[in-house]
């Protein structure tokens, strides 16, 4: 005999919040289950497996639209898997791009920390770089291929508030 779970037990077993399960039902990722005479949801094995699929895909960072596409494929298993492969390749490209951006961010932060002399805030490299984007390695932290050439300041970024009105000398 098939085991049916209430929403609380399904949430516990899958590590998914009850509100999230209801949301997935509302947006059509998870079909609404039948209800008991007392109006309680009862989830069969197929709905449990579908929720586990959704949960795993979310853990891997797939968008809800991508998951919807993948679920459409799951619902029609006779199709070739090219579309599923394309969805996974797109997610991989997003992850690779994010890794590049995070490595650039890491490099910028390491440089900022390493160049800090540990003296006073008035000479603090961390504060200088944050106050003047021209001192950064990258013109755009989201696009590390746009590395700055040279290390000169941008000129207009010297903030008066930084040194309480006195202009900073270039170092």
N, C-alpha and C positions, 0 to 999 in steps of 0.2 A: 504494500500500500504506500502511496506517495505521501511524503511529509510536507505539510503546509506550515509556513511560519507566519507569525504576526509581524508587524512592521518593527516592533522593538527587538525581537529576536533576530530578524534579518539584519537590522542595524548592528547589533552586537556581533554577529557572526562575520559580517563583511567589513566591519570597522568604518561604516558609513553612518553619518548622522541621520536621524529620522527626517529632519527638515530637508536634507539633501535628497533623500529617497523621494519624498513628496515633490520636490522641485523637478527631479528627473521625470517623474510621472507627468507633471504639469506641462513640461516642454516636449513630451513625447518620446524621450529616449527609452523610458521604461514604461511598458504598457500598464495601465491601471489594472490591478488584480481584482478577481472577484471578491465579494464581501460576504461575510456571514449575515445571518438574520439580525445580529446585533450591530451590523454596519462596520465590522472590523475587517481590515484588509487581510487576505490570506495569500501568501506568495508560494507558488509551486517551484519545483526545481529549475525549470527553464527561466523563470524570472530571477531566481537567485543567481544562476549562471550569467544571465545578461547583466545584472548589477555588478557581479564580480568583474566582468569584461570592462564595463564602464569605469569602474574604480581603478582597475589596472591601467587602462588607457590614460586616465587623468593623472595617475602617479607618474606616467612617462611624459606627461606634459602635453598630450594631445588636446586640441581645442574641442569645444562641444560640437562645432560644425564638423570637424574631422571625425569625431566619434560617431556622429550621426551618419556620415558617409560610410564608415566602416560597418556600422550596424545594418545599414541598408544592404551591404554586401553579405553580411552574415545571414540575413533573412532570405537571400537568394544565392545559395551556395553553388549553383551550377555555373555561375559567371566565372570568367577568368580572373585571376587575382592581380592583374595589372594595376587596377585602381587602388587596391590596398597597398601595393608596393609604392605607388606614386605618393600616397598619403604619408607613408612611413619615410620615404625619401625626403619629402618636404619638411617633415618634423626633424629629421636628421640635419638638414641644411640649417634650420632654425637653431638647433643646438650648437652646431659648429660655429655659426655666426656669433652666437652668445658667448661661446668659449673664447673666441678671438677678442671680443669686446671686454670680457672679464680679465683676460690676460693683459690687455692694454691698460685697464684700470689698475690691476695689480702692479704693473710696472710703474705707472704714474705714482701710486701711493708709496711704493718702496723707495722710489727716487726722492719723493718729498720727505719721507721719514729719514732716509739716510743723509740728506743734505741739511737736516735740522742740527744745529750745533748744541742744542740743549741749554742755551743761554736764556736771555730774556725775550719776552713776547715781541718787543720792538725789533729784534733781529731774527725772529722765528721764520724759518723757511716754509713751514707748513702754512702759517698765516699769510706769508707773501704769495705763495702759489695760489691759495684759495682766493686771495684778493685780486690777483692779476692773472687772468686766464692765459695771457701771453707768455707766462713762465712755464706753462704746461708743455709736455712732450707732444701732445696731440691737439690739433685745432678743434677736433670734435671727438669726445671720449667714446661716442657711439660708432665712430668710423676710424679705427686705428690705422687704416691705410693712408690717412691724411696727416702723417707725421710732420711736425714743424721742422724746418731746416734752420739751424742756428738756435741760440738760446736767449736772444735778446727779448726784453719785455715789449709788450704791444704798445707801450707809450701812454695810452690813456687810462690804464688800469690802476694807477697809483691812487689808492683811496685815502682821502683825508681822514676819514673816521678811524683808519687803521692806526695812525700815529698821532691822533688827537690834534689834527690840523697841520702838523709839520710835514712837509713833503719828504718822502724817503729818498735816500741816495741809492743809485743803482749799484749793486754789488756784483 
